[in-house]
Amino acid sequence: MPLGRASFLEGEKLTRLTPTVTPDSEELLILFPQIASLPASVLKTPIGTLEHMRDEIVAALDFAIVGF
């Protein structure tokens, strides 16, 4: 999942489309609008799991694809 620092994305947060995660006490946004445009070569080492956020992730994907 592409992530962005919430502090760098002031004013860009869309609650349903970019849910917030907080690994290691740093607030990050999951950037679903950019999920298809991010080449795998720029992904770095995984930092953890978002399994506990499954419902929010599925809701964001549904919103991105269907619009509601």
Residue pairs with C-beta under 8 A, 6 or more apart in sequence:
1 30
1 31
1 32
1 35
1 50
1 57
2 30
2 31
2 34
2 35
2 38
3 21
3 28
3 29
3 30
3 31
4 12
4 28
4 29
4 31
5 26
5 27
5 28
5 29
6 13
6 20
6 27
6 28
6 29
7 27
9 18
9 29
12 18
12 29
13 20
13 29
16 59
16 60
16 63
17 32
17 33
17 60
17 63
17 64
18 29
18 30
18 31
18 32
18 33
18 60
19 29
19 30
19 53
19 56
19 57
19 60
20 27
20 28
20 29
20 30
21 27
21 28
21 29
21 30
21 50
21 53
22 28
23 47
23 48
24 47
30 50
30 57
30 60
32 60
32 61
32 64
33 64
35 64
50 57
62 68
